[in-house]
Amino acid sequence: MPIGTIRSEAKAAKLGVPRKRQREFFSDARAAADYDQALARLNRLGCTIAEIDMTPFYDTARLLYEGPWLAERYIAARRVIENDPAALHPITRQIIAKGAALTATEAFEAFYRLEGLRKIAANTFADVDGLALPTAPTVYTCEQVLADPINLNSRLGTYTNFVNLLGLCGVAVPAALHADGTPFGITLLAPAGADALVASIAQRFQADSGLVPGAFGRAKTGGLDD
């Protein structure tokens, strides 16, 4: 696709966002406000914001850690688990080890379920060009995660755990940085092959925000038309 066409589509993209009742920030009101502001910025930059039903995406996310894909991880790590279990972090080992008990019946049930969810997701992308979601619903300190690693890491993946299973492409971009150092970002997602589109929207958003994109301490300047 010619770069000029990509730029035009980025400026007029229709982006899906969760319905209000489906947005989860785990009582982090500031993150919720940051998300609203990010969506307002996207809208000001020319994108159309449309609420969608996130249920199939959330259902897919649950398959990642509750379905037979745990068995796939177990197969990859089985020799280590059997011969040198201490080599794995205990939490990682605890999660992966559950894969040993999954049955072929459960695997096929989940494969069929995933195919159905993929079709529903594809229908969603027939109505929108991409999704604009929080990169994470909130942030936690290292101490908080160490105290409850499985639950809190699952929460952090609320808006990303379905991406690989659905074969989506995406890019995360900073949206806010608070005085206490707490960040907030959004992730732009689209079907496989739409990398240039989401990257173009992200570049435009990043240039408008002027936020530092990484550890170099320099704000990104310029935009799609530079």
N, C-alpha and C positions, 0 to 999 in steps of 0.2 A: 504494500500500500504506500503511495507517495506520501512524503513527510507532511506536505501541505494538507492532505486529506486527513491524516491522523490529528493534526493540530485542530482542524475544524471540528472533527468529531469529539475531541477532548473538551472543547469549549462548549459543546452542546450535548454532552453525554447525559443520559438518564440513569441515575444511580439509585439502587434500591437500598432502603434502610429498614431496620426492624420497626414493627408497629410499637407504639408507645408502651403498651402493656407487656411487650416481649423484650424490652430493653432491661438488661441486668447489669447493675453496677455495684452490687453487694453493699448497699447503704453509703456508697461514696458519692455524695451529692455534687462535689466539685468535678468529678469525672463526668457525671451526667451533664453538668453545665458546659464543660469543655466540649463534649460531643455535640451539643446543640449549637455551640459557637462554630465548631468545625463545619457542620452542615450548612450553617448560614453563610460561611465563607465560600463553600463550594457552590452554593446557589448564586452568590454574588458574582462568582467567576463564570457563570453561565450554565452550570449544570442544573438539571431538573432533579429534584429529590422526590422519590416516590416510596411510600411505605409498602412493605411486602410481608408476607407470612414467613417467618423464619423457622417454623416448625420442622420442615424437612431437613434444614441445615443442622438444627440442634439434634434431631434424631440421628443424623449421620455422625455427628460428633460423639454421641454415646457409643456407637459401634466401635469406635477406635479403641476405647479402653474397656468396654464391656463385652465386645464381640470376639470372634475367632482370630482377629489380627494379633491378639496376644499370643496365639499359638505360633504364628509366623515369627514373632520375636523370640519365642522360646526355642524354636528350632535353630535360629541363628546363634543363640547364646547357650545352647544345651551343653556343649562340651565344657564350657567354662563353669556353668552351674553345677555340673556333675563332678568335675575334677578339681576345680579351684573356686568354690563359691565365694570365698572371701575376696576374690579379685574384683567382684562387682559391688557397687554401693548397695548396702542392705535394702534401701527403699526400691532401687531399680530391680534388684533380685526378687523382692517381694511381689512387685507388680508382674514381672515377666513369668515368674514361676506358676502363676495361675493358668498360664496357657497350656500347661501339661495336662490339665484335666478336661480340656474342651474336646467335644466329640465331633465326628465328621457330620453328623446330623445337624448339630448347631452351626457348623461352618457353612453348610449349604443353605440353611435357613437364612443366615446373615448375608450370604452372597446374593440370594434372591431379594432380600430386603434392600440391600444397597442398590441393586439395579433399579428397583422401583423408586428409590429416593433420587437416584441420578436422573430419572425421567422427569420427576417433579421439579428438580432443580433446573433442568434444561428448559422446562416450561416457564420458570421464573425468568430465565435469561432471554426468553423470547420477548419479554415485556420491558426489560431493562438492559442497559449496556454493561452494567457492573454493579457491585455492591460497595458501599462506603460504611465500614464498621469500625468500632473501637478496636485498636490493636489489642488492648487488654482492658477489662472492665474496671480495674483498680490496680493499686500497687501495694506490695507488702514489703516489710523489712526482712532482711535475712533471718533474723531471730524468729519472726512469725512463721516463715516458711519452714524453718528447721523444726519448729514445734508441731506443725501439722502439714508435712510436705505433700502428701497425696491429695488431700482435699484442696489446699490452696493452689497447687500447680494445676489441678483440674479447673479451678475457677479462672486462672489466668489464661487458659486456653478456650474460654467460652466462645470466642469469636474466630478461632483459628483451627480448632481440632477437626473440623470437617473438610478443610481445604485439600489435603492430599487425597483423601478417599474420593472426592468429587473431581479430582484432576484440574483444579483451578489454578490460575496464575495470580500473583498479587505482589504488591509493594507497600511497605509501611512507611509512613512519613510523619514527622513530629507535628503536633498541632498546638501544644501549649507547654510552657515550662514555667513553673512557679518559683517563687522566691526561696522556698525551702528545698529546691532541687528536684521536686517531684514532677515527672513528665506526664504528658498524655499524648497519644498518637492515634492516628486512624490508619486502617489498612484498606486499600482499594483492591477489590477482587473481581475477576472476570473469568470466563471459560478459557481453557487452554488455547493458546494462539493469539490472545488479545493482549499480549505483554506490552506492545508498543502503546496501546491505548491507555492502559492503567499507568504506565510510566509517564506518559504525557500529562495526564491529569495530575499525577503526583508532583511532577516538576512544576507545573503551574501553581499548585497549592503551596508547595515549598517556597517558591519565589515570592509569593504574595505574603506568606507568614514571616519570612525573614529569619526564621529560627535556625539555630545551629543544627546541622544535620548529623553531626557525629562528634568525635573526640578532638577534632582539629581546632575547635574554638572559633571557627569563622562562619559567619552566616552565608547562606547561599543567596547570590544575587542573580538577577536576570530571570527570564522566563522563556516561554515557548517561542515568542516572537523575536528573541535576540539571536 
